[in-house]
């Protein structure tokens, strides 16, 4: 199949030159609040490439001419680079800088609410819409303080506490569960991709020989009860226990935090890096099933980073990094 690249901007001449002159187009899909980026490499041997103004917006589609052309989002031009020989121009563009958009420090409190309510409220305040995993609609938070934190810092901490991936994708704030807590609806949306050894131009899988922890213990204290006793909840087994230092306000909150931590510990026990024929649908948090490799490699993983690279010389490849999935 023939790779497909299309870039839309307000400048039609710029659109046409990308189509006619591109040498390579690269998209970096990164985790968390790190900004996704694209690079557009153009042939400039005649010195006639149009140089767009700083702040020009690019909307990128990649895939194949026959099928599967996927919108990869809108990016803002940060930098142009000129090099040679052979002469070429590279445009570097990034997704909306969420750190700048949500960077002001605030102090406030959130009472008797849920993570979903908090994320939706902050998204609305900052001009975003929110996509929040269903699991965060029912978790009760009695009290949570935002103390001299920017909204981005506060949401990042909230995501870590509740085992979520928090990310800006264009004008949307995404707050979805990782690992075992992820809802089936979100799993279906992100997709599962089966990869065979023969599909990989190269691969590397590293595994820990010994599990460092088998369980996580968290403590909680219901502030509404007069006893004030601290209680504990364990997720996993007692063999090698990691103890969370924070005090939670309910058993459910403590259990979710313990599950999130255990998921992170399990995920770190195996890491994957593969290069495969390009697939524009693979994204961060997609599931990746490796089969027909060997024991200790054949397993289910979760994607943490993707590099989509379309080259006139080598075609379309996706370089994927992943960690062990929690089932």
The 8 nearest C-alpha neighbors of each residue, nearest first, counted from 0:
[[1, 63, 2, 65, 64, 66, 3, 314],
 [0, 2, 63, 64, 3, 65, 314, 315],
 [3, 1, 63, 62, 315, 64, 314, 0],
 [2, 4, 63, 62, 64, 61, 1, 5],
 [5, 3, 61, 60, 2, 62, 6, 18],
 [4, 6, 60, 59, 61, 18, 7, 3],
 [7, 5, 59, 58, 14, 57, 60, 8],
 [6, 8, 58, 57, 14, 59, 5, 9],
 [9, 7, 10, 57, 56, 14, 6, 58],
 [8, 10, 11, 7, 56, 14, 55, 13],
 [11, 9, 8, 13, 12, 14, 7, 51],
 [10, 12, 14, 13, 9, 15, 8, 7],
 [13, 11, 15, 14, 10, 16, 49, 17],
 [12, 14, 16, 10, 11, 15, 17, 49],
 [15, 13, 11, 17, 12, 16, 6, 7],
 [14, 16, 12, 18, 13, 17, 19, 11],
 [15, 17, 19, 13, 18, 20, 14, 12],
 [18, 16, 21, 20, 14, 15, 19, 13],
 [17, 19, 15, 16, 20, 21, 14, 5],
 [20, 18, 16, 17, 15, 21, 41, 14],
 [21, 19, 41, 42, 17, 16, 18, 22],
 [20, 22, 41, 17, 23, 40, 18, 19],
 [23, 21, 41, 40, 311, 310, 42, 20],
 [22, 24, 310, 40, 309, 21, 39, 311],
 [23, 25, 39, 309, 38, 308, 40, 310],
 [26, 24, 308, 38, 37, 307, 309, 23],
 [25, 27, 37, 307, 306, 36, 28, 308],
 [28, 26, 306, 36, 35, 305, 29, 37],
 [29, 27, 305, 35, 304, 306, 26, 282],
 [28, 30, 304, 35, 27, 33, 305, 34],
 [31, 29, 303, 304, 33, 283, 32, 28],
 [30, 32, 166, 165, 33, 164, 29, 167],
 [31, 33, 166, 34, 30, 167, 165, 97],
 [34, 32, 31, 29, 30, 35, 166, 97],
 [33, 35, 94, 32, 36, 93, 96, 29],
 [36, 34, 28, 94, 27, 29, 93, 33],
 [37, 35, 93, 27, 92, 26, 94, 34],
 [36, 38, 26, 92, 25, 91, 27, 93],
 [39, 37, 91, 25, 24, 90, 40, 92],
 [38, 40, 24, 90, 89, 23, 41, 37],
 [39, 41, 89, 23, 22, 21, 88, 24],
 [42, 40, 21, 88, 20, 22, 87, 43],
 [41, 43, 87, 20, 44, 21, 22, 86],
 [44, 42, 87, 46, 86, 45, 48, 41],
 [43, 45, 86, 46, 42, 85, 87, 47],
 [44, 46, 43, 47, 48, 86, 42, 87],
 [47, 45, 43, 44, 48, 86, 87, 42],
 [46, 48, 45, 49, 43, 44, 50, 42],
 [49, 47, 43, 46, 50, 16, 88, 41],
 [48, 50, 47, 51, 13, 16, 12, 46],
 [49, 51, 48, 52, 79, 13, 88, 90],
 [52, 50, 49, 55, 53, 13, 76, 54],
 [51, 53, 55, 54, 50, 76, 79, 78],
 [54, 52, 76, 55, 77, 51, 78, 75],
 [53, 55, 76, 75, 52, 56, 77, 51],
 [54, 56, 76, 53, 75, 52, 51, 57],
 [57, 55, 75, 74, 8, 54, 76, 73],
 [58, 56, 74, 8, 73, 7, 6, 59],
 [57, 59, 73, 7, 6, 72, 74, 8],
 [60, 58, 6, 71, 5, 72, 70, 57],
 [59, 61, 70, 5, 69, 71, 4, 68],
 [62, 60, 4, 3, 68, 69, 279, 5],
 [61, 63, 68, 3, 67, 279, 2, 69],
 [62, 64, 2, 3, 66, 65, 1, 67],
 [63, 65, 3, 66, 1, 2, 62, 0],
 [64, 66, 63, 0, 1, 67, 68, 3],
 [67, 65, 63, 64, 68, 62, 0, 3],
 [68, 66, 62, 63, 69, 65, 279, 64],
 [67, 69, 62, 61, 66, 63, 60, 70],
 [70, 68, 60, 61, 67, 279, 71, 62],
 [69, 71, 60, 72, 59, 61, 68, 58],
 [72, 70, 59, 60, 69, 61, 73, 58],
 [73, 71, 70, 58, 59, 169, 74, 168],
 [74, 72, 58, 57, 169, 94, 59, 56],
 [75, 73, 94, 93, 57, 92, 56, 58],
 [74, 76, 56, 92, 54, 93, 55, 94],
 [75, 77, 92, 54, 55, 53, 91, 78],
 [78, 76, 92, 91, 53, 75, 54, 93],
 [77, 79, 91, 76, 90, 80, 92, 53],
 [78, 80, 90, 89, 91, 81, 88, 77],
 [79, 81, 89, 88, 90, 78, 82, 91],
 [80, 82, 88, 87, 89, 79, 83, 86],
 [83, 81, 87, 86, 88, 80, 84, 85],
 [84, 82, 86, 85, 87, 81, 44, 88],
 [83, 85, 86, 82, 87, 44, 43, 81],
 [84, 86, 83, 87, 44, 82, 43, 42],
 [87, 85, 83, 84, 44, 43, 82, 42],
 [86, 88, 43, 42, 41, 82, 81, 83],
 [87, 89, 81, 41, 80, 40, 43, 82],
 [88, 90, 40, 80, 39, 79, 41, 91],
 [89, 91, 79, 39, 38, 78, 92, 80],
 [92, 90, 38, 78, 77, 76, 37, 79],
 [91, 93, 76, 75, 77, 37, 74, 36],
 [94, 92, 36, 74, 75, 35, 37, 34],
 [93, 95, 74, 35, 34, 36, 96, 75],
 [94, 96, 97, 169, 93, 74, 75, 34],
 [97, 95, 98, 99, 94, 100, 34, 93],
 [96, 98, 100, 99, 95, 101, 167, 32],
 [97, 99, 102, 101, 96, 100, 151, 32],
 [100, 98, 102, 97, 101, 96, 103, 95],
 [99, 101, 97, 98, 102, 96, 125, 95],
 [102, 100, 98, 99, 150, 151, 97, 103],
 [101, 103, 149, 99, 98, 100, 104, 151],
 [102, 104, 149, 101, 105, 150, 148, 99],
 [105, 103, 149, 148, 147, 102, 106, 150],
 [106, 104, 147, 148, 149, 146, 107, 103],
 [105, 107, 146, 147, 145, 148, 104, 108],
 [108, 106, 145, 144, 146, 105, 109, 147],
 [109, 107, 144, 143, 145, 110, 142, 106],
 [108, 110, 143, 142, 144, 112, 107, 111],
 [111, 109, 142, 141, 112, 108, 143, 140],
 [112, 110, 141, 140, 142, 139, 109, 113],
 [111, 113, 140, 110, 139, 116, 141, 109],
 [114, 112, 139, 116, 115, 140, 138, 136],
 [115, 113, 117, 135, 116, 118, 136, 138],
 [114, 116, 136, 135, 118, 113, 117, 119],
 [115, 117, 119, 113, 114, 118, 120, 112],
 [116, 118, 114, 120, 115, 119, 121, 113],
 [119, 117, 115, 121, 120, 116, 122, 114],
 [118, 120, 122, 116, 117, 121, 129, 115],
 [119, 121, 117, 123, 122, 118, 116, 124],
 [122, 120, 124, 118, 123, 119, 117, 125],
 [123, 121, 127, 119, 125, 120, 124, 128],
 [122, 124, 126, 120, 125, 121, 127, 119],
 [125, 123, 121, 122, 126, 120, 127, 119],
 [126, 124, 122, 123, 127, 121, 101, 100],
 [125, 127, 123, 124, 122, 128, 170, 121],
 [128, 126, 122, 170, 123, 171, 125, 172],
 [127, 129, 171, 122, 172, 123, 170, 126],
 [130, 128, 172, 171, 119, 173, 122, 131],
 [129, 131, 173, 172, 174, 132, 171, 128],
 [132, 130, 174, 175, 129, 173, 115, 133],
 [131, 133, 175, 134, 135, 176, 174, 182],
 [134, 132, 135, 136, 131, 182, 137, 115],
 [133, 135, 132, 136, 137, 182, 138, 181],
 [136, 134, 115, 133, 114, 138, 137, 132],
 [137, 135, 115, 133, 134, 138, 113, 114],
 [136, 138, 135, 139, 134, 113, 133, 115],
 [139, 137, 113, 135, 136, 140, 114, 252],
 [138, 140, 113, 112, 137, 141, 111, 252],
 [141, 139, 112, 113, 111, 142, 138, 110],
 [140, 142, 111, 110, 139, 112, 248, 143],
 [141, 143, 110, 140, 109, 111, 144, 108],
 [142, 144, 109, 108, 110, 145, 140, 141],
 [145, 143, 108, 146, 107, 109, 142, 106],
 [144, 146, 106, 107, 108, 148, 153, 147],
 [145, 147, 106, 148, 144, 107, 105, 108],
 [148, 146, 105, 106, 104, 145, 149, 107],
 [149, 147, 104, 105, 146, 152, 153, 145],
 [148, 150, 104, 103, 102, 152, 151, 105],
 [149, 151, 153, 152, 101, 154, 148, 102],
 [150, 152, 154, 149, 153, 101, 155, 98],
 [153, 151, 155, 149, 150, 154, 148, 156],
 [152, 154, 150, 156, 155, 151, 148, 157],
 [155, 153, 157, 151, 156, 152, 158, 150],
 [154, 156, 152, 158, 157, 153, 151, 159],
 [157, 155, 159, 153, 158, 154, 160, 152],
 [158, 156, 154, 160, 155, 159, 153, 161],
 [157, 159, 163, 155, 161, 156, 160, 162],
 [160, 158, 156, 162, 157, 161, 163, 155],
 [159, 161, 157, 158, 256, 162, 156, 259],
 [160, 162, 158, 256, 159, 163, 259, 157],
 [163, 161, 259, 159, 158, 177, 160, 176],
 [164, 162, 176, 158, 175, 177, 161, 174],
 [163, 165, 175, 174, 31, 176, 158, 177],
 [166, 164, 174, 31, 173, 158, 163, 155],
 [165, 167, 31, 32, 173, 172, 168, 164],
 [168, 166, 172, 171, 173, 169, 32, 97],
 [169, 167, 171, 170, 172, 166, 173, 72],
 [168, 170, 171, 167, 95, 73, 72, 94],
 [169, 171, 127, 168, 128, 172, 167, 126],
 [172, 170, 128, 168, 129, 127, 169, 167],
 [173, 171, 167, 129, 166, 130, 128, 168],
 [172, 174, 130, 166, 165, 129, 167, 131],
 [175, 173, 165, 131, 164, 163, 130, 132],
 [176, 174, 132, 163, 164, 131, 173, 177],
 [177, 175, 163, 181, 180, 162, 164, 132],
 [176, 178, 163, 181, 162, 180, 164, 175],
 [177, 179, 325, 180, 262, 181, 324, 176],
 [178, 180, 325, 181, 326, 177, 262, 258],
 [179, 181, 178, 176, 177, 182, 134, 259],
 [182, 180, 176, 177, 179, 178, 183, 185],
 [183, 181, 184, 185, 186, 180, 134, 133],
 [182, 184, 186, 185, 187, 181, 188, 180],
 [185, 183, 187, 182, 186, 188, 132, 133],
 [184, 186, 188, 187, 182, 183, 189, 181],
 [187, 185, 183, 189, 188, 184, 190, 182],
 [186, 188, 190, 184, 185, 189, 183, 191],
 [187, 189, 185, 186, 190, 184, 183, 285],
 [190, 188, 285, 186, 187, 185, 284, 191],
 [189, 191, 187, 285, 188, 186, 286, 192],
 [192, 190, 286, 287, 285, 193, 189, 288],
 [191, 193, 287, 288, 286, 194, 190, 285],
 [192, 194, 288, 287, 289, 195, 191, 290],
 [195, 193, 289, 288, 290, 192, 198, 196],
 [196, 194, 290, 198, 197, 291, 289, 193],
 [195, 197, 292, 198, 199, 291, 194, 290],
 [196, 198, 195, 199, 200, 291, 194, 292],
 [199, 197, 196, 195, 275, 200, 194, 276],
 [200, 198, 275, 201, 196, 274, 197, 202],
 [199, 201, 274, 275, 198, 202, 273, 197],
 [202, 200, 199, 274, 273, 203, 275, 272],
 [201, 203, 273, 272, 199, 274, 204, 200],
 [202, 204, 272, 271, 273, 205, 201, 270],
 [205, 203, 271, 270, 272, 296, 206, 202],
 [204, 206, 270, 269, 271, 203, 207, 268],
 [207, 205, 269, 268, 208, 270, 204, 295],
 [206, 208, 268, 209, 269, 210, 205, 267],
 [209, 207, 206, 210, 268, 211, 205, 269],
 [210, 208, 207, 211, 268, 206, 212, 213],
 [211, 209, 212, 207, 208, 213, 268, 265],
 [210, 212, 209, 213, 239, 264, 268, 207],
 [213, 211, 239, 210, 214, 240, 241, 264],
 [212, 214, 239, 236, 235, 238, 240, 237],
 [215, 213, 235, 240, 236, 234, 212, 237],
 [214, 216, 241, 240, 234, 257, 242, 233],
 [215, 217, 233, 242, 232, 257, 241, 243],
 [218, 216, 243, 253, 232, 231, 257, 242],
 [219, 217, 231, 246, 230, 247, 253, 232],
 [220, 218, 247, 246, 248, 230, 249, 229],
 [219, 221, 229, 248, 222, 249, 228, 247],
 [220, 222, 248, 223, 249, 224, 219, 227],
 [221, 223, 224, 220, 248, 227, 225, 249],
 [224, 222, 221, 225, 227, 220, 226, 248],
 [223, 225, 222, 226, 221, 227, 220, 228],
 [226, 224, 227, 223, 222, 228, 221, 220],
 [227, 225, 228, 224, 222, 221, 229, 223],
 [226, 228, 225, 224, 220, 229, 222, 221],
 [229, 227, 226, 220, 230, 221, 225, 219],
 [228, 230, 220, 219, 218, 227, 231, 221],
 [229, 231, 219, 218, 228, 220, 232, 250],
 [232, 230, 218, 217, 219, 216, 233, 229],
 [231, 233, 217, 216, 254, 218, 234, 253],
 [234, 232, 216, 215, 235, 217, 231, 214],
 [233, 235, 215, 214, 258, 257, 216, 236],
 [236, 234, 214, 213, 233, 215, 237, 261],
 [235, 237, 214, 213, 238, 234, 239, 240],
 [236, 238, 239, 240, 214, 213, 235, 233],
 [237, 239, 236, 213, 240, 214, 212, 235],
 [240, 238, 212, 213, 237, 214, 241, 211],
 [239, 241, 214, 215, 212, 237, 213, 238],
 [240, 242, 215, 216, 214, 212, 243, 239],
 [243, 241, 216, 215, 217, 240, 244, 218],
 [242, 244, 217, 245, 216, 241, 215, 257],
 [245, 243, 242, 246, 217, 218, 216, 241],
 [246, 244, 243, 247, 218, 217, 219, 253],
 [245, 247, 219, 218, 244, 248, 220, 217],
 [248, 246, 219, 253, 249, 218, 252, 220],
 [247, 249, 221, 220, 219, 222, 252, 141],
 [250, 248, 252, 251, 221, 219, 247, 253],
 [249, 251, 253, 252, 254, 219, 232, 248],
 [252, 250, 254, 249, 253, 255, 138, 139],
 [251, 253, 249, 255, 250, 254, 256, 247],
 [254, 252, 250, 256, 247, 217, 251, 255],
 [255, 253, 257, 251, 256, 252, 250, 258],
 [254, 256, 258, 252, 257, 253, 259, 251],
 [255, 257, 259, 253, 161, 258, 254, 160],
 [258, 256, 254, 260, 215, 255, 259, 217],
 [257, 259, 255, 261, 256, 260, 262, 234],
 [260, 258, 162, 256, 262, 257, 261, 255],
 [259, 261, 263, 257, 262, 258, 256, 264],
 [262, 260, 264, 258, 263, 259, 215, 265],
 [261, 263, 259, 265, 260, 264, 178, 266],
 [264, 262, 266, 260, 261, 265, 267, 259],
 [265, 263, 261, 267, 262, 266, 260, 268],
 [264, 266, 262, 268, 267, 263, 261, 325],
 [267, 265, 323, 263, 322, 268, 264, 324],
 [266, 268, 264, 265, 269, 263, 322, 270],
 [269, 267, 207, 265, 266, 206, 323, 264],
 [270, 268, 206, 323, 205, 267, 322, 207],
 [271, 269, 322, 205, 204, 321, 323, 206],
 [272, 270, 204, 321, 320, 203, 322, 273],
 [271, 273, 320, 203, 319, 202, 204, 321],
 [274, 272, 202, 319, 318, 201, 203, 275],
 [273, 275, 318, 199, 201, 200, 317, 319],
 [274, 276, 199, 317, 316, 198, 200, 277],
 [277, 275, 316, 317, 315, 278, 198, 274],
 [278, 276, 316, 317, 315, 275, 279, 307],
 [277, 279, 280, 281, 317, 276, 62, 316],
 [280, 278, 281, 62, 69, 277, 61, 307],
 [279, 281, 278, 282, 69, 190, 67, 189],
 [282, 280, 279, 278, 285, 283, 305, 192],
 [283, 281, 285, 280, 284, 305, 28, 302],
 [282, 284, 303, 302, 285, 304, 30, 28],
 [285, 283, 302, 301, 303, 282, 286, 189],
 [286, 284, 189, 302, 190, 283, 282, 301],
 [287, 285, 191, 301, 300, 302, 192, 284],
 [286, 288, 300, 192, 191, 301, 299, 193],
 [289, 287, 299, 193, 298, 194, 192, 300],
 [288, 290, 297, 194, 298, 195, 193, 287],
 [289, 291, 297, 195, 292, 194, 288, 196],
 [292, 290, 195, 196, 293, 297, 289, 197],
 [291, 293, 196, 290, 297, 296, 195, 289],
 [294, 292, 296, 297, 291, 295, 290, 196],
 [293, 295, 296, 297, 292, 298, 291, 290],
 [296, 294, 297, 293, 298, 206, 204, 292],
 [297, 295, 294, 293, 298, 292, 204, 289],
 [296, 298, 290, 289, 294, 292, 293, 295],
 [299, 297, 289, 288, 296, 300, 290, 295],
 [298, 300, 288, 324, 287, 323, 289, 286],
 [299, 301, 323, 324, 287, 322, 286, 321],
 [302, 300, 286, 321, 324, 322, 284, 287],
 [301, 303, 321, 284, 283, 285, 320, 304],
 [304, 302, 321, 283, 320, 30, 284, 301],
 [303, 305, 29, 320, 283, 28, 302, 319],
 [306, 304, 319, 28, 318, 27, 320, 307],
 [305, 307, 27, 318, 317, 26, 28, 308],
 [306, 308, 317, 26, 25, 316, 305, 318],
 [309, 307, 25, 316, 315, 24, 317, 306],
 [310, 308, 315, 24, 23, 314, 25, 316],
 [311, 309, 23, 314, 312, 313, 22, 315],
 [310, 312, 22, 314, 313, 23, 309, 21],
 [313, 311, 310, 314, 22, 23, 309, 315],
 [314, 312, 310, 311, 315, 309, 316, 308],
 [315, 313, 310, 309, 311, 312, 2, 316],
 [314, 316, 309, 277, 308, 2, 310, 276],
 [317, 315, 277, 276, 308, 275, 307, 309],
 [318, 316, 277, 307, 275, 306, 274, 276],
 [319, 317, 274, 306, 273, 305, 275, 307],
 [318, 320, 305, 273, 272, 304, 317, 274],
 [319, 321, 272, 304, 271, 303, 302, 305],
 [322, 320, 302, 303, 271, 301, 270, 300],
 [323, 321, 270, 266, 300, 301, 269, 271],
 [322, 324, 300, 266, 269, 301, 299, 270],
 [325, 323, 300, 301, 299, 266, 326, 178],
 [324, 326, 178, 179, 262, 323, 266, 265],
 [325, 179, 324, 178, 299, 262, 180, 323]]
